[in-house]
Amino acid sequence: MKGALLVNLGSPDSTSVKDVKNYLDEFLMDKRVIDTPYLVRAFVVKGIILNTRPKKSAEAYKKIWWPEGSPLIVLSERLHKKVQQSSNIPVELAMRYGNPSIKKGIQKLADQGVTEIFLIPLYPQFAMATTETIVVLANKIVKKQFPHIKITDLPAFYNNTSYIKALSNSIQKHLEIEKPDHLLFSYHGVPERHIKKSDITKSHCKIDGSCCNTPSPAHEFCYRHQCYQTTKNVAEFLNLKEGTYSTSFQSRLGKDPWLQPYTDKTIDEFAKNGVKNLAVVTPAFVSDCLETLEEIGMEAKESFEENGGTHFSTIPCLNDDAVWVNTVTNWINNWAK
């Protein structure tokens, strides 16, 4: 019997400092998020970050928390419900960090008699800290506790025509209303070393502006290439004029070099250079969350206006958009045939 498991990032159980600390502990101690030796990672996370960041993060979560709970969880649950209603097989929802756990999601499918799972990491672009960590953990859990279950995972879908159509349609609706001077595609950042670690050729990725445009097997696991390709795909689908859109990377952590250009600096420069009406879309996420609602929707908006911009708008993630729901459902039903 076949079943599907949708997996998103996750969220603290509440906005309490304790729950945020527990969530950050699980998240940041993942060796594919902070990829340093265990003792170094433990010192940085448990010795420094968890003693300084949870209170600040809890305040940020409070700004965007909904009466029903975490926006990311609520929106993921809405997507799950609609996909399940249209799917021919059982579908469950899990989070990489926090609740409901991947183990619980697999258990729910196993309880329904499922012996083959279609694992769908809800990330359009591949990255060590997103797609890979989900696939690795799911397979580890199955091998140890559900050896009779087979897992097939959905590869990064940044180049999938149905996904690009869903994303483009959601953007187009916004552009028609807001009519921005410029459209910024802001993707979650990753350290440059993650890009090179994921290079299966061990030589292609130079992060020099040309490697992402030069065909290579490395692109199958290159987050930077896949982000720029997502932007290119949407621009072509919507016939966007050159110069009216660009790509940047947000949410950097620490002092190591991360993918550039940085979103916060890019947005400020737009405002200082005369862009009055800016729209920002965040295609690394399929569900709105802290990074889209607070970091972009609040902090970036305030900074843009302080630097001379007059109108700043954020384009919602796909969330439970009807075209997106249909896209995910079709992936599941086609796999289950």
C-alpha positions in Angstrom: 0.0 0.0 0.0 1.3 3.5 -0.9 1.1 6.7 1.1 2.7 10.2 1.0 4.4 12.3 3.6 4.6 16.1 3.3 7.5 17.5 5.3 8.1 21.2 6.0 10.7 23.0 8.2 8.8 23.2 11.5 8.2 25.7 14.3 8.3 26.2 18.0 5.3 24.8 19.8 4.6 28.3 21.2 6.2 31.7 21.6 7.5 31.0 25.1 11.3 31.4 25.4 11.5 27.7 26.6 9.7 26.3 23.5 11.7 28.6 21.2 15.0 27.5 22.9 14.0 23.8 22.5 13.2 24.4 18.8 16.5 26.2 18.1 18.4 23.5 19.9 17.1 20.8 17.6 17.4 23.0 14.5 20.9 24.4 15.0 22.4 21.2 16.4 21.6 19.5 13.0 25.0 18.9 11.5 23.6 19.8 8.1 22.5 23.2 9.3 25.7 24.1 11.2 28.2 21.8 9.6 31.1 22.0 12.0 32.5 19.2 14.2 30.1 18.2 17.0 32.1 19.8 19.9 32.5 23.1 18.0 28.8 23.1 17.1 27.7 22.3 20.7 29.9 25.1 22.0 28.5 27.6 19.6 24.9 26.5 19.9 24.5 25.5 23.5 27.2 27.7 24.9 26.4 30.9 23.0 23.4 31.0 20.8 20.9 29.3 23.2 21.9 31.7 25.9 21.3 34.8 23.9 19.0 34.2 20.9 15.8 32.5 22.2 14.4 35.6 24.0 14.9 37.7 20.8 13.5 35.0 18.6 10.5 34.5 20.9 9.7 38.2 20.5 9.9 37.9 16.7 7.6 34.9 16.8 5.1 36.8 18.9 4.8 39.4 16.1 3.6 36.9 13.6 1.9 34.3 15.7 -1.8 33.5 14.8 -4.6 32.7 17.2 -4.5 29.1 15.7 -0.8 28.9 16.3 2.4 29.1 14.2 1.6 30.4 10.7 3.9 27.8 9.1 2.2 25.0 10.9 -1.3 26.3 10.3 -0.6 26.9 6.6 1.0 23.5 6.2 -2.0 21.8 7.8 -4.3 23.6 5.4 -2.2 22.4 2.5 -2.2 18.9 3.9 -6.0 18.8 4.4 -6.7 19.9 0.8 -4.2 17.6 -0.7 -5.5 14.6 1.3 -9.1 15.4 0.1 -8.0 15.1 -3.5 -5.4 12.3 -3.2 -6.0 8.6 -4.0 -3.7 7.4 -1.2 -3.2 8.4 2.5 -1.3 11.6 3.1 0.3 12.8 6.3 2.2 15.9 7.4 5.4 16.2 9.4 8.1 18.7 10.3 11.8 18.3 10.2 12.1 20.1 13.6 9.5 20.3 16.3 6.0 18.8 15.9 4.5 16.7 14.3 7.8 14.8 13.9 8.8 12.8 10.8 8.7 9.7 13.0 5.1 10.4 14.0 4.2 11.0 10.3 5.7 7.7 9.2 4.0 5.9 12.2 0.6 7.3 11.1 1.1 6.0 7.6 2.4 2.6 8.9 -0.7 2.3 11.1 -2.8 2.6 7.9 -1.0 -0.2 6.3 1.3 1.8 4.1 4.5 0.0 3.0 5.8 2.5 0.4 6.1 6.2 1.2 6.4 9.1 -1.3 8.5 11.6 0.7 7.9 15.2 -0.3 10.2 17.8 1.2 8.4 21.1 0.8 11.4 22.9 -0.6 11.6 23.8 -4.3 15.5 24.0 -4.3 17.9 21.4 -2.9 20.1 22.3 0.1 22.0 20.4 2.7 20.0 22.1 5.5 16.6 21.5 3.9 15.9 18.7 1.5 19.0 16.6 2.4 18.4 16.6 6.1 14.8 15.5 5.6 15.6 12.7 3.3 18.5 11.5 5.5 16.5 11.5 8.7 13.4 9.8 7.1 15.5 7.0 5.8 17.4 6.6 9.1 14.0 6.3 10.9 12.7 3.8 8.4 15.8 1.7 8.5 15.8 1.5 12.3 12.1 1.3 13.1 10.1 0.5 9.9 12.3 -1.8 7.9 9.4 -3.1 5.9 8.7 0.4 4.4 10.2 1.6 1.2 10.8 5.4 0.7 10.9 7.3 -2.6 11.7 11.0 -2.3 10.6 13.8 -4.6 13.7 15.6 -6.0 14.0 19.4 -5.9 11.2 20.8 -8.0 12.5 24.2 -8.9 12.5 23.3 -12.6 9.1 21.5 -12.5 6.7 23.2 -15.0 3.6 22.8 -12.8 5.4 24.4 -9.8 6.7 27.3 -11.9 3.2 27.8 -13.3 1.7 27.9 -9.7 4.4 30.2 -8.5 4.2 32.5 -11.5 0.4 32.7 -11.3 0.5 33.7 -7.7 3.1 36.4 -8.5 1.2 37.7 -11.5 -1.9 38.3 -9.4 0.1 40.5 -7.0 1.9 42.4 -9.8 -1.4 43.3 -11.4 -2.6 44.9 -8.2 0.6 46.5 -6.8 2.4 47.4 -10.1 5.8 47.6 -8.5 8.8 49.3 -10.0 10.9 46.3 -9.2 10.4 42.6 -8.2 12.9 41.1 -5.8 13.2 37.3 -5.5 14.6 36.8 -2.0 15.8 33.2 -1.2 17.0 32.0 2.2 20.7 32.2 2.3 23.2 29.4 3.0 27.0 29.5 3.7 29.1 29.4 0.6 30.8 26.3 1.9 27.4 24.4 1.7 27.4 25.0 -2.0 30.9 23.5 -2.5 30.1 20.6 -0.1 27.1 19.7 -2.3 29.1 19.8 -5.5 29.2 16.1 -6.6 31.9 16.9 -9.2 34.1 18.4 -6.4 35.3 21.1 -8.9 32.5 22.9 -10.7 31.2 25.3 -8.1 33.3 28.4 -7.9 30.5 30.8 -6.9 32.0 33.2 -9.4 29.0 34.3 -11.4 29.6 31.9 -14.3 29.5 28.3 -12.9 25.7 28.5 -12.3 25.2 29.3 -16.0 27.5 26.5 -17.2 25.8 23.2 -17.6 27.0 20.6 -15.1 25.9 17.5 -13.1 26.6 19.6 -10.1 23.4 21.6 -10.7 21.3 18.7 -9.4 22.4 19.6 -5.9 23.4 23.2 -6.3 21.2 25.5 -4.2 22.6 28.7 -5.8 22.0 27.5 -9.3 18.5 26.3 -8.5 17.6 29.7 -7.0 18.8 31.6 -10.0 17.1 29.1 -12.3 13.8 29.5 -10.4 14.0 33.3 -10.9 14.8 32.7 -14.6 11.9 30.3 -15.1 9.4 32.7 -13.6 10.8 35.6 -15.5 10.4 33.7 -18.7 6.9 32.5 -17.8 5.7 36.0 -17.0 7.8 37.8 -19.7 9.4 40.0 -17.2 11.7 42.7 -18.7 15.4 42.6 -17.9 16.2 45.0 -15.2 12.7 44.9 -13.6 13.6 41.9 -11.3 16.6 40.5 -9.4 17.7 37.8 -7.0 19.1 38.1 -3.4 19.6 36.0 -0.3 18.3 36.6 3.2 18.8 35.3 6.8 22.5 34.9 7.1 24.0 33.8 10.4 27.5 34.2 11.8 30.6 35.7 10.2 31.4 33.2 7.4 30.6 34.2 3.8 27.1 33.4 2.7 25.5 33.6 -0.7 25.3 37.2 -2.0 23.8 39.7 -2.7 22.3 40.0 0.7 18.6 40.9 0.7 18.7 43.5 3.5 21.5 45.5 1.8 19.8 45.1 -1.6 16.5 46.4 -0.4 18.2 49.4 1.2 20.1 50.2 -1.9 16.9 50.1 -4.0 15.3 52.6 -1.7 18.4 54.9 -1.8 18.6 54.7 -5.6 15.1 55.8 -6.2 13.0 52.7 -6.3 9.7 53.8 -4.6 7.5 50.7 -5.1 9.2 47.4 -4.4 7.6 43.9 -4.3 9.4 40.9 -2.7 8.6 37.3 -3.3 10.3 34.4 -1.3 10.4 31.3 -3.4 12.6 29.2 -1.1 9.5 28.8 1.0 6.1 27.3 0.1 4.5 28.4 3.4 4.7 31.8 5.0 6.8 31.7 8.2 9.0 33.9 10.4 11.4 34.6 7.6 8.7 35.9 5.3 6.3 37.5 7.7 8.6 39.1 10.1 12.0 39.4 8.5 10.7 40.6 5.1 7.2 41.7 5.8 8.1 43.8 8.9 11.9 44.4 9.2 12.7 44.8 5.5 9.6 47.0 4.9 10.6 49.3 7.7 14.1 49.6 6.5 13.0 50.2 2.9 10.7 53.1 4.0 13.4 54.6 6.3 15.7 54.7 3.3 13.3 56.6 1.0 11.0 53.9 -0.4 7.3 54.6 -0.3 5.5 51.3 -1.1 6.7 47.9 0.0 4.7 44.7 -0.6 5.4 41.1 0.1 4.0 38.4 -2.2 2.5 35.5 -0.1 4.0 32.1 -0.4 2.0 29.4 -2.2 0.5 28.3 1.1 -2.8 26.5 0.2 -3.2 28.2 -3.2 -5.6 26.1 -5.3 -3.1 25.7 -8.2 -0.4 24.7 -5.8 -2.7 22.2 -4.0 -3.5 20.7 -7.4 0.2 20.5 -8.3 1.1 18.5 -5.2 -1.9 16.3 -5.5 -1.1 15.4 -9.1 2.5 14.5 -8.1 1.1 12.1 -5.5 -1.5 10.6 -7.7 0.8 10.1 -10.6 3.4 8.5 -8.4 0.7 6.2 -6.9 -0.4 4.8 -10.2 
